[in-house]
Amino acid sequence: MTLRTIQTQPIAGQKPGTSGLRKKTRVFMGPQYLENFVQSIFDVVQAAGKTFVLGGDGRYFNDRAAQVILRMAAANGAARVIVGRDAILSTPAASHLIRLNKTDGGILMSASHNPGGPDGDFGVKFNTANGGPAPEAVTEAIYARSTEIGQYHIWEGQDLDLSRMGRQELGDMVVDVVDPVADYAALMERLFDFPAIRALFAGGFRMRMDSMNAVTGPYAVEILENRLGAAAGTVVNATPLPDFGGLHPDPNPIWAKALMDEMFAPPTAAFAAPDFGAASDGDGDRNMVVGRGIYVSPSDSLAVLAANAQLAPAYAQGLAGVARSMPTSAAVDRVAQAMGIAHFETPTGWKFFGNLMDAGKVTLCGEESFGTGSDHLREKDGLWAVLLWLNILARRGQSVAEVMADHWARFGRNYYSRHDFEGIPADRAEAMMARLRGRVSGLAGQKINGLLVAAADDFAYADPVDGVVSKGQGLRVIFDDGARFVVRLSGTGTEGATLRLYLERYAAGPEGLDLDPQMALAPVIRAAHLLADIAGFTGRESPDVVT
């Protein structure tokens, strides 16, 4: 093999966000694009002598990118890389390996819930030694380096055999190829009451887990079917495929339609829907939960998990606190208040939760975009959330519908929905946000669609751990009855802009707890459309995705 230093030119537009750098797959496959970004990472973190974890969700180009990253790690003097077999690791499993092995960080290859394939998306992100996404100071430094980079270092030669577990060498660097599932599955068995869940399945409980041809398939089969005794075939779409089999690996009622159809199908003499359904995304960090005939919103799921976490061995001593992203409903806040524990409202982005968890301030956290987790990792964790739900159902002996009814009767119901307007021309989306931003400061006291505005702002967050202030995190309008809407532009896509409209209204009960969420939210929806002039700026009256 030959160690080479190759001259290159900075490539514009390589700025990573909170989820790393995401681009079209063909962009990453272009000359020196991946190499420039990876060298920028190694330059910033000073790779010499350090140990890293490497893996990805198996999407198209995952295998080739892994070989490039390994050869560059060796050329930059890294001492060791732990890589999942066939370069596969779910994002939560990678976070666990970073923490378990006390490495200096990890490089994850994924574009999360975005479609895969040669015409799909690809992504690379760096996680720090705590197992979580790199903080803004690090991502900004990586971006700055990518704008000035003039060369990269790489070993050139034969590929490593990443299908063979065990130790190999690449120059002076050690490469340990490990089972991507084993350590993660062992962690889950320590956290949850596996005997109770086994008894649940042994008693005839039926489940459907849709892994959407993405990375969690092998994890779900090993844990649910092999260790917990769920029937063979419980996990569907269980084989990770480079293009996810043409599926959009985003676990929501739109893209997991087959699962929703099964869970809501009327019973017949020959068919009854499973008792419990779940789905996970491309890299395994998101989840959707659905019961027979009832969908559980991510915000409600977080609140139920917080209220019942003590039923799992890992949380039997109670929770230090809970945290949610600002767009997530306040349902979990009500649980925290009832339990007498702290609750935090952060910007969107798991790194904010990581700070709170590292400081021991929170145990559970979640965001409205189907991400939930705890301090066992520093990433959101889709299978963890599914297993905690199973633990709760096993210990309570109730159905999902009964658990939700009891929860709403005790805490009231935060009706909540997210409306996504996808692929909007970026200039139109930015113009709409700029206009709305200019109006929010003067809205208090005004009525919109009959609703009185109590407060309106552009959310800013002062981190209670490090004091860093994050501004411009989303425009929110709060009405005097506690209802609200939030408007943000998403940074997770690669084409145009996605406008996200979040809507919330609280019902204390005992009446009004069983309404259709869109009907319950209708006045807030109308007020948001009127104020933001969504149709005028986007040309659309209705969202592309409703969750």
DOTORMAR-554463 format. One line per field, with one value per residue (C-alpha): chain; x, y, z. Coordinates in nm, 3 decimals, padded with zeros to 5 digits, always signed. Example, Ala and Ser with C-alpha at 12.3 -4.5 7.8 and 13.67 -1.06 7.14 Angstrom:
2
chain = A/A
u = +01.230/+01.367
v = -00.450/-00.106
w = +00.780/+00.714
# end
This chain:
547
chain = A/A/A/A/A/A/A/A/A/A/A/A/A/A/A/A/A/A/A/A/A/A/A/A/A/A/A/A/A/A/A/A/A/A/A/A/A/A/A/A/A/A/A/A/A/A/A/A/A/A/A/A/A/A/A/A/A/A/A/A/A/A/A/A/A/A/A/A/A/A/A/A/A/A/A/A/A/A/A/A/A/A/A/A/A/A/A/A/A/A/A/A/A/A/A/A/A/A/A/A/A/A/A/A/A/A/A/A/A/A/A/A/A/A/A/A/A/A/A/A/A/A/A/A/A/A/A/A/A/A/A/A/A/A/A/A/A/A/A/A/A/A/A/A/A/A/A/A/A/A/A/A/A/A/A/A/A/A/A/A/A/A/A/A/A/A/A/A/A/A/A/A/A/A/A/A/A/A/A/A/A/A/A/A/A/A/A/A/A/A/A/A/A/A/A/A/A/A/A/A/A/A/A/A/A/A/A/A/A/A/A/A/A/A/A/A/A/A/A/A/A/A/A/A/A/A/A/A/A/A/A/A/A/A/A/A/A/A/A/A/A/A/A/A/A/A/A/A/A/A/A/A/A/A/A/A/A/A/A/A/A/A/A/A/A/A/A/A/A/A/A/A/A/A/A/A/A/A/A/A/A/A/A/A/A/A/A/A/A/A/A/A/A/A/A/A/A/A/A/A/A/A/A/A/A/A/A/A/A/A/A/A/A/A/A/A/A/A/A/A/A/A/A/A/A/A/A/A/A/A/A/A/A/A/A/A/A/A/A/A/A/A/A/A/A/A/A/A/A/A/A/A/A/A/A/A/A/A/A/A/A/A/A/A/A/A/A/A/A/A/A/A/A/A/A/A/A/A/A/A/A/A/A/A/A/A/A/A/A/A/A/A/A/A/A/A/A/A/A/A/A/A/A/A/A/A/A/A/A/A/A/A/A/A/A/A/A/A/A/A/A/A/A/A/A/A/A/A/A/A/A/A/A/A/A/A/A/A/A/A/A/A/A/A/A/A/A/A/A/A/A/A/A/A/A/A/A/A/A/A/A/A/A/A/A/A/A/A/A/A/A/A/A/A/A/A/A/A/A/A/A/A/A/A/A/A/A/A/A/A/A/A/A/A/A/A/A/A/A/A/A/A/A/A/A/A/A/A/A/A/A/A/A/A/A/A/A/A/A/A/A/A/A/A/A/A/A/A/A/A/A/A/A/A/A/A/A/A/A/A/A/A/A/A/A/A/A
u = +00.000/+00.114/+00.071/-00.013/-00.082/-00.309/-00.354/-00.712/-00.931/-01.194/-01.548/-01.815/-02.132/-01.993/-02.139/-02.262/-02.571/-02.670/-02.703/-02.377/-02.333/-02.608/-02.601/-02.717/-02.530/-02.379/-02.233/-02.052/-01.936/-01.789/-01.414/-01.259/-01.585/-01.596/-01.219/-01.218/-01.486/-01.331/-00.987/-01.147/-01.282/-00.945/-00.766/-01.001/-01.008/-00.636/-00.668/-00.311/-00.296/-00.674/-00.941/-01.266/-01.584/-01.704/-02.029/-02.340/-02.693/-02.601/-02.738/-02.587/-02.217/-02.187/-01.942/-01.717/-01.717/-01.613/-01.303/-01.205/-01.254/-01.051/-00.759/-00.770/-00.781/-00.469/-00.295/-00.377/-00.217/-00.522/-00.427/-00.744/-01.085/-01.372/-01.602/-01.929/-01.924/-01.985/-01.953/-02.300/-02.394/-02.716/-02.665/-02.759/-02.532/-02.245/-02.306/-02.297/-01.971/-01.808/-01.902/-01.840/-01.490/-01.409/-01.303/-01.225/-01.541/-01.689/-01.779/-02.133/-02.246/-02.615/-02.873/-03.111/-03.468/-03.392/-03.430/-03.125/-02.983/-02.768/-03.031/-03.103/-02.912/-02.594/-02.444/-02.144/-02.131/-01.882/-01.981/-01.760/-01.627/-01.953/-02.123/-02.332/-02.334/-02.049/-02.132/-02.166/-01.811/-01.675/-01.904/-01.822/-01.450/-01.493/-01.677/-01.413/-01.141/-01.328/-01.323/-00.944/-00.826/-00.551/-00.461/-00.573/-00.387/-00.481/-00.340/-00.394/-00.419/-00.643/-00.971/-01.004/-01.242/-01.510/-01.724/-01.471/-01.492/-01.166/-00.850/-00.679/-00.409/-00.393/-00.048/+00.020/-00.352/-00.552/-00.897/-01.133/-01.439/-01.714/-02.064/-02.282/-02.569/-02.421/-02.311/-02.626/-02.854/-02.671/-02.727/-03.101/-03.119/-02.968/-03.208/-03.541/-03.744/-03.685/-03.853/-04.176/-04.166/-04.097/-04.399/-04.605/-04.519/-04.559/-04.912/-05.015/-04.931/-04.866/-04.653/-04.554/-04.217/-04.147/-03.774/-03.835/-03.542/-03.312/-03.049/-03.262/-03.374/-03.092/-03.120/-03.497/-03.480/-03.211/-03.383/-03.754/-03.759/-03.443/-03.416/-03.774/-03.959/-04.179/-04.306/-04.083/-04.182/-04.274/-04.010/-04.092/-03.868/-03.585/-03.300/-03.108/-03.094/-02.885/-03.199/-03.424/-03.615/-03.759/-03.915/-03.883/-03.737/-03.919/-04.137/-04.454/-04.814/-04.753/-04.439/-04.523/-04.869/-04.865/-04.816/-05.087/-05.329/-05.266/-05.303/-05.629/-05.783/-06.128/-06.142/-06.294/-06.345/-06.003/-05.807/-05.731/-05.473/-05.159/-05.167/-04.872/-04.695/-04.372/-04.143/-03.792/-03.598/-03.289/-03.025/-03.234/-03.262/-03.632/-03.947/-04.319/-04.552/-04.907/-05.159/-05.450/-05.668/-05.473/-05.177/-04.946/-04.790/-04.419/-04.506/-04.758/-04.515/-04.246/-04.497/-04.617/-04.259/-04.171/-04.480/-04.411/-04.033/-04.001/-04.152/-03.822/-03.525/-03.294/-03.529/-03.676/-03.514/-03.692/-03.584/-03.347/-03.549/-03.689/-03.624/-03.802/-03.730/-03.925/-04.156/-04.252/-04.577/-04.578/-04.735/-04.413/-04.391/-04.720/-04.580/-04.264/-04.464/-04.676/-04.362/-04.182/-03.882/-03.711/-03.815/-03.627/-03.725/-03.436/-03.380/-03.413/-03.093/-02.977/-02.656/-02.861/-02.995/-02.642/-02.525/-02.811/-02.754/-02.378/-02.452/-02.694/-02.990/-03.216/-03.272/-03.532/-03.563/-03.737/-03.830/-04.142/-03.972/-04.011/-03.692/-03.682/-03.398/-03.240/-02.903/-02.801/-02.669/-02.617/-02.835/-03.204/-03.279/-03.571/-03.554/-03.499/-03.832/-04.009/-03.867/-03.967/-04.320/-04.319/-04.189/-04.474/-04.741/-04.607/-04.601/-04.933/-05.122/-05.307/-05.344/-05.195/-05.542/-05.601/-05.263/-05.335/-05.686/-05.551/-05.273/-05.509/-05.754/-05.475/-05.279/-05.519/-05.449/-05.216/-05.367/-05.071/-04.981/-04.700/-04.772/-04.483/-04.471/-04.188/-03.969/-04.053/-03.818/-03.570/-03.607/-03.986/-03.952/-03.692/-03.907/-04.204/-03.993/-03.840/-04.183/-04.317/-04.005/-04.061/-04.416/-04.386/-04.261/-04.579/-04.838/-04.911/-05.264/-05.386/-05.655/-05.601/-05.898/-06.062/-05.766/-05.593/-05.214/-05.049/-04.688/-04.485/-04.110/-03.819/-03.712/-03.370/-03.208/-02.941/-02.783/-02.790/-02.474/-02.229/-02.410/-02.405/-02.698/-02.868/-03.091/-03.335/-03.457/-03.815/-04.098/-04.371/-04.707/-04.875/-05.241/-05.401/-05.557/-05.215/-05.265/-04.973/-04.813/-04.447/-04.294/-03.948/-03.752/-03.602/-03.238/-03.273/-03.351/-03.130/-03.377/-03.547/-03.677/-03.922/-04.156/-04.268/-04.577/-04.630/-04.971/-05.081/-05.391/-05.456/-05.774/-05.784/-06.068/-06.272/-06.458/-06.295/-06.027/-06.134/-06.154/-05.985/-05.661/-05.704/-06.055/-05.937/-05.659/-05.866/-05.875/-05.498/-05.434/-05.643/-05.469/-05.126/-05.215/-05.362/-05.067/-04.786/-04.968/-04.849/-05.057/-04.931/-04.566/-04.573/-04.872/-05.007/-05.319/-05.246/-04.932/-04.758/-04.728/-04.943/-04.825
v = +00.000/+00.356/+00.658/+00.961/+01.330/+01.458/+01.823/+01.942/+02.250/+02.364/+02.277/+02.537/+02.449/+02.191/+02.343/+02.070/+02.111/+01.952/+01.617/+01.641/+01.707/+01.577/+01.596/+01.400/+01.070/+01.164/+01.479/+01.272/+01.037/+01.327/+01.388/+01.457/+01.569/+01.298/+01.315/+01.692/+01.675/+01.378/+01.543/+01.854/+01.642/+01.480/+01.816/+01.968/+01.674/+01.600/+01.230/+01.123/+00.858/+00.851/+00.581/+00.616/+00.422/+00.394/+00.268/+00.362/+00.263/+00.059/+00.302/+00.327/+00.429/+00.328/+00.046/+00.254/+00.555/+00.332/+00.214/+00.573/+00.688/+00.397/+00.464/+00.834/+00.760/+00.548/+00.815/+01.077/+00.869/+00.727/+00.440/+00.233/+00.224/+00.004/-00.063/-00.253/-00.565/-00.466/-00.104/-00.128/+00.040/+00.205/+00.556/+00.451/+00.145/+00.366/+00.604/+00.309/+00.175/+00.518/+00.529/+00.161/+00.168/+00.520/+00.623/+00.974/+00.990/+00.835/+00.896/+00.800/+00.756/+00.825/+01.072/+00.954/+00.925/+01.058/+00.821/+00.625/+00.497/+00.654/+00.925/+00.952/+01.112/+01.043/+01.200/+01.205/+01.334/+01.335/+01.234/+01.335/+01.124/+01.146/+00.958/+01.254/+01.485/+01.733/+02.071/+02.379/+02.497/+02.175/+02.172/+02.536/+02.457/+02.165/+02.391/+02.661/+02.406/+02.275/+02.625/+02.645/+02.286/+02.228/+01.859/+01.531/+01.219/+00.862/+00.512/+00.368/-00.007/-00.308/-00.281/-00.434/-00.728/-00.574/-00.887/-01.071/-00.997/-00.961/-00.752/-00.629/-00.372/-00.079/+00.073/+00.133/+00.152/-00.131/-00.200/-00.405/-00.534/-00.609/-00.751/-00.439/-00.581/-00.770/-00.489/-00.285/-00.585/-00.658/-00.300/-00.324/-00.644/-00.462/-00.169/-00.347/-00.623/-00.887/-01.167/-00.963/-00.888/-01.255/-01.349/-01.093/-01.252/-01.604/-01.510/-01.443/-01.074/-00.991/-00.718/-00.584/-00.407/-00.237/-00.176/-00.021/-00.212/+00.004/-00.054/-00.167/-00.489/-00.707/-00.539/-00.588/-00.952/-01.034/-00.856/-00.905/-01.247/-01.420/-01.284/-01.192/-01.469/-01.269/-01.485/-01.529/-01.269/-01.010/-00.787/-00.699/-00.527/-00.656/-00.665/-00.338/-00.245/+00.025/+00.199/+00.084/-00.122/+00.197/+00.289/+00.629/+00.525/+00.788/+00.628/+00.833/+00.751/+00.859/+00.660/+00.365/+00.338/-00.041/-00.068/+00.188/+00.006/-00.319/-00.165/+00.012/-00.270/-00.371/-00.717/-01.008/-01.374/-01.443/-01.133/-00.919/-00.641/-00.690/-00.556/-00.325/-00.174/+00.016/+00.144/+00.287/+00.501/+00.477/+00.489/+00.360/+00.670/+00.747/+00.553/+00.546/+00.373/+00.266/+00.049/-00.143/+00.133/+00.417/+00.624/+00.767/+01.102/+01.144/+01.409/+01.182/+00.891/+01.091/+01.189/+00.830/+00.700/+00.962/+00.884/+00.509/+00.480/+00.350/+00.020/-00.056/-00.165/+00.107/+00.383/+00.223/+00.487/+00.767/+01.034/+01.324/+01.536/+01.545/+01.760/+01.827/+02.029/+02.353/+02.239/+01.925/+01.952/+02.039/+01.704/+01.584/+01.909/+01.821/+01.480/+01.638/+01.887/+01.608/+01.407/+01.706/+01.682/+01.937/+01.988/+02.174/+02.321/+02.323/+02.402/+02.116/+01.910/+01.621/+01.797/+02.020/+01.713/+01.572/+01.870/+01.824/+01.449/+01.487/+01.729/+01.482/+01.717/+01.492/+01.121/+01.115/+01.346/+01.369/+01.574/+01.590/+01.443/+01.088/+01.094/+00.974/+00.868/+00.858/+00.895/+00.540/+00.704/+01.050/+00.992/+00.933/+00.562/+00.412/+00.053/+00.172/+00.359/+00.053/-00.168/+00.077/+00.075/-00.307/-00.300/-00.066/-00.274/-00.592/-00.447/-00.261/-00.541/-00.291/-00.215/+00.095/+00.251/+00.187/+00.332/+00.646/+00.685/+00.659/+00.907/+01.169/+01.124/+01.196/+01.470/+01.608/+01.596/+01.815/+01.793/+01.821/+01.793/+01.877/+01.990/+01.962/+02.159/+01.993/+02.103/+02.474/+02.703/+02.821/+03.189/+03.176/+02.993/+03.241/+03.535/+03.400/+03.349/+03.697/+03.857/+03.659/+03.729/+04.098/+04.072/+03.853/+04.121/+04.325/+04.048/+04.035/+04.156/+04.105/+03.859/+03.614/+03.406/+03.493/+03.377/+03.632/+03.634/+03.627/+03.618/+03.574/+03.547/+03.391/+03.124/+03.166/+02.927/+02.987/+02.651/+02.603/+02.392/+02.591/+02.925/+02.923/+03.117/+02.981/+03.230/+03.208/+02.859/+02.892/+03.144/+03.076/+03.237/+03.156/+03.230/+03.320/+02.975/+02.809/+02.703/+02.781/+02.730/+02.721/+02.775/+02.649/+02.559/+02.213/+02.145/+01.770/+01.767/+01.810/+01.969/+02.302/+02.380/+02.203/+02.432/+02.275/+02.406/+02.275/+02.309/+02.251/+02.298/+02.162/+01.999/+01.947/+01.694/+01.510/+01.622/+01.675/+01.408/+01.197/+01.447/+01.411/+01.610/+01.806/+01.907/+02.005/+02.213/+02.371/+02.726/+02.723/+02.591/+02.870/+03.135/+03.011/+03.014/+03.363/+03.512/+03.347/+03.365/+03.014/+02.988/+03.323/+03.233/+02.862/+02.833/+02.553/+02.535/+02.188/+02.020/+01.728/+01.532/+01.549/+01.377
w = +00.000/-00.067/+00.159/-00.052/+00.003/-00.274/-00.367/-00.376/-00.387/-00.135/-00.239/-00.164/+00.019/+00.258/+00.575/+00.809/+01.023/+01.352/+01.173/+00.980/+00.612/+00.382/+00.006/-00.293/-00.315/-00.649/-00.492/-00.230/-00.505/-00.703/-00.727/-00.387/-00.222/+00.047/+00.087/+00.144/+00.411/+00.592/+00.587/+00.735/+01.020/+01.085/+01.072/+01.329/+01.573/+01.521/+01.444/+01.518/+01.791/+01.843/+01.827/+01.635/+01.563/+01.202/+01.058/+00.867/+00.777/+00.469/+00.214/-00.135/-00.126/+00.242/+00.159/-00.066/+00.165/+00.457/+00.270/+00.188/+00.548/+00.685/+00.450/+00.535/+00.909/+00.875/+00.667/+00.930/+01.204/+01.382/+01.613/+01.587/+01.422/+01.543/+01.249/+01.226/+01.010/+00.646/+00.768/+00.926/+01.253/+01.359/+01.494/+01.851/+01.831/+01.715/+02.006/+02.244/+02.099/+02.132/+02.501/+02.575/+02.428/+02.548/+02.198/+02.081/+01.870/+01.561/+01.199/+01.102/+00.742/+00.702/+00.582/+00.855/+00.725/+00.375/+00.076/-00.037/-00.368/-00.639/-00.686/-00.315/-00.029/+00.163/+00.472/+00.704/+01.060/+01.343/+01.696/+01.987/+02.274/+02.471/+02.185/+02.075/+01.773/+01.757/+01.916/+01.700/+01.772/+01.621/+01.317/+01.247/+01.269/+01.027/+00.786/+00.814/+00.744/+00.438/+00.285/+00.294/+00.259/+00.004/+00.045/+00.195/+00.308/+00.211/+00.191/-00.155/-00.204/-00.156/+00.035/+00.378/+00.416/+00.636/+00.622/+00.841/+01.212/+01.398/+01.387/+01.070/+01.008/+00.771/+00.778/+01.147/+01.230/+01.387/+01.243/+01.462/+01.275/+01.528/+01.535/+01.490/+01.699/+01.995/+02.228/+02.164/+02.226/+02.551/+02.663/+02.593/+02.798/+03.095/+03.067/+03.034/+03.200/+02.934/+03.137/+03.156/+02.783/+02.703/+02.911/+02.719/+02.387/+02.528/+02.631/+02.271/+02.238/+01.872/+01.727/+01.387/+01.355/+01.020/+00.980/+00.636/+00.474/+00.685/+00.948/+01.244/+01.074/+01.216/+01.557/+01.575/+01.463/+01.721/+02.009/+01.939/+01.776/+01.903/+02.257/+02.346/+02.168/+01.930/+01.647/+01.344/+01.087/+01.351/+01.194/+00.834/+00.579/+00.796/+00.542/+00.501/+00.132/-00.039/-00.168/+00.120/-00.134/-00.277/+00.057/+00.217/+00.555/+00.760/+01.031/+01.014/+00.917/+00.556/+00.474/+00.700/+00.542/+00.516/+00.891/+00.959/+00.729/+00.915/+01.260/+01.168/+00.964/+01.093/+01.251/+01.062/+01.138/+00.985/+01.086/+01.386/+01.384/+01.593/+01.947/+01.889/+01.590/+01.546/+01.273/+01.260/+01.015/+00.795/+01.068/+01.356/+01.572/+01.513/+01.593/+01.538/+01.783/+01.705/+01.888/+01.748/+01.610/+01.775/+01.659/+01.928/+01.842/+01.924/+02.184/+02.358/+02.338/+02.520/+02.790/+02.841/+02.859/+03.120/+03.328/+03.326/+03.297/+03.652/+03.532/+03.357/+03.573/+03.440/+03.558/+03.869/+04.091/+03.904/+03.658/+03.718/+03.475/+03.124/+02.821/+02.494/+02.186/+02.168/+01.883/+02.081/+02.273/+02.642/+02.735/+02.899/+03.098/+03.268/+03.362/+03.503/+03.708/+03.854/+03.938/+04.085/+03.853/+03.628/+03.267/+02.994/+02.659/+02.410/+02.043/+01.797/+01.790/+02.005/+02.109/+02.342/+02.522/+02.541/+02.746/+02.992/+03.020/+03.066/+03.350/+03.512/+03.474/+03.263/+03.208/+02.927/+02.630/+02.296/+01.997/+01.786/+01.477/+01.609/+01.815/+02.177/+02.403/+02.746/+02.912/+02.812/+02.492/+02.350/+02.043/+01.999/+01.988/+01.800/+01.928/+02.284/+02.268/+02.126/+02.402/+02.674/+02.536/+02.542/+02.900/+02.999/+02.825/+02.985/+03.336/+03.313/+03.140/+02.922/+02.554/+02.395/+02.377/+02.747/+02.843/+02.641/+02.785/+03.139/+03.060/+02.917/+03.204/+03.451/+03.273/+03.012/+02.642/+02.437/+02.090/+01.859/+01.492/+01.251/+00.895/+00.648/+00.323/+00.130/-00.159/-00.136/-00.331/-00.072/-00.160/-00.109/+00.222/+00.348/+00.238/+00.431/+00.742/+00.715/+00.691/+00.984/+01.190/+01.139/+01.274/+01.583/+01.820/+01.781/+01.793/+02.168/+02.237/+01.880/+01.776/+01.491/+01.378/+01.709/+01.918/+02.143/+02.116/+02.459/+02.338/+02.021/+01.963/+01.779/+02.027/+02.190/+02.434/+02.696/+02.771/+03.151/+03.132/+02.920/+02.892/+02.510/+02.365/+02.052/+01.872/+01.584/+01.672/+01.552/+01.537/+01.789/+01.858/+02.190/+02.257/+02.587/+02.632/+02.597/+02.235/+02.007/+01.670/+01.571/+01.228/+01.131/+00.821/+00.835/+00.756/+00.698/+00.328/+00.022/-00.222/-00.165/+00.183/+00.408/+00.600/+00.927/+01.103/+01.457/+01.620/+01.978/+02.193/+02.542/+02.670/+03.047/+03.044/+03.141/+02.828/+02.490/+02.517/+02.218/+01.934/+01.597/+01.639/+01.315/+01.421/+01.770/+01.616/+01.337/+01.488/+01.542/+01.190/+01.042/+01.253/+01.145/+00.775/+00.802/+00.987/+00.787/+00.450/+00.372/+00.056/-00.070/-00.029/-00.113/-00.344/-00.126/+00.086/+00.226/+00.362/+00.197/+00.523/+00.835/+01.153
# end
